[in-house]
Amino acid sequence: MKTIQRSTAPACLGHQPVNQDWGKFIGTPCHVQTDASLRLEQQGLCCYCESTIAPGESHIEHMASRENSPARIYEYSNLAISCNGGKGEHCGRFKDDRHRNPNGVWDAQAFSAPHDPQTCSMFRYLPIGAIEPATAANGKADYLIGYLGLDCPRLNERRRQHASTLTDTLGDASDPEIVAWLRQDYLQPDADGCLKPYYSLSKAILEP
């Protein structure tokens, strides 16, 4: 997970009616504003898997679910943009779905948000597309990988293809000019402030 730098919460979030159903909030001007703010601070990437968060394929995610933390429904620090994980195979649509993820249980002590600078250091990304704990016996990393489905076949294959593109471009010689170009293209935001997907994997390959 790439560390997300928090921006200022939209003021309208603090004015939502007490006990308002989230469904009534969706589509309101404040929902649109909140969605845009989160996408900007996440630089166009899913808060969990770092896939591109395309419109219609992503949603505002409650990291601590509405069911588990009803008092935090409109708390900006509990919100992020998650991809939909294809057919709910990973990330926000997967983590709280007891049919797809029967063993996934919310654990506030084990969950580490992508906004915590220490979270990104918990994982290691491999050129074969796999993700694993950066150190042995890292219970939080194991929990997050399982709870969020970050090692599902869909993600592993997409990361494998991404790594293959980078390593093929680098070649064996690793020309300094090619490395510099790739670092600029894959590790720096574009004119719209967006990053290419799988930033952490790109960084592991380009800045080992």
Secondary structure, DSSP 8 states (H G I E B T S, - for coil): ----------GGGGGS-TT--HHHHTTSHHHHHHHHHHHHHTTTB-TTT--B--TTSEEEEESS-TTT-GGGTT-GGGEEEEE-HHHH-STHHHHT-TTT-TT----TTT---TTSTTGGGGEEE-TTS-EEESSTT-HHHHHHHHHHTTT-HHHHHHHHHHHHHHHHHHTTTT-HHHHHHHHHHHHS--TTS---S-HHHHHHHH--
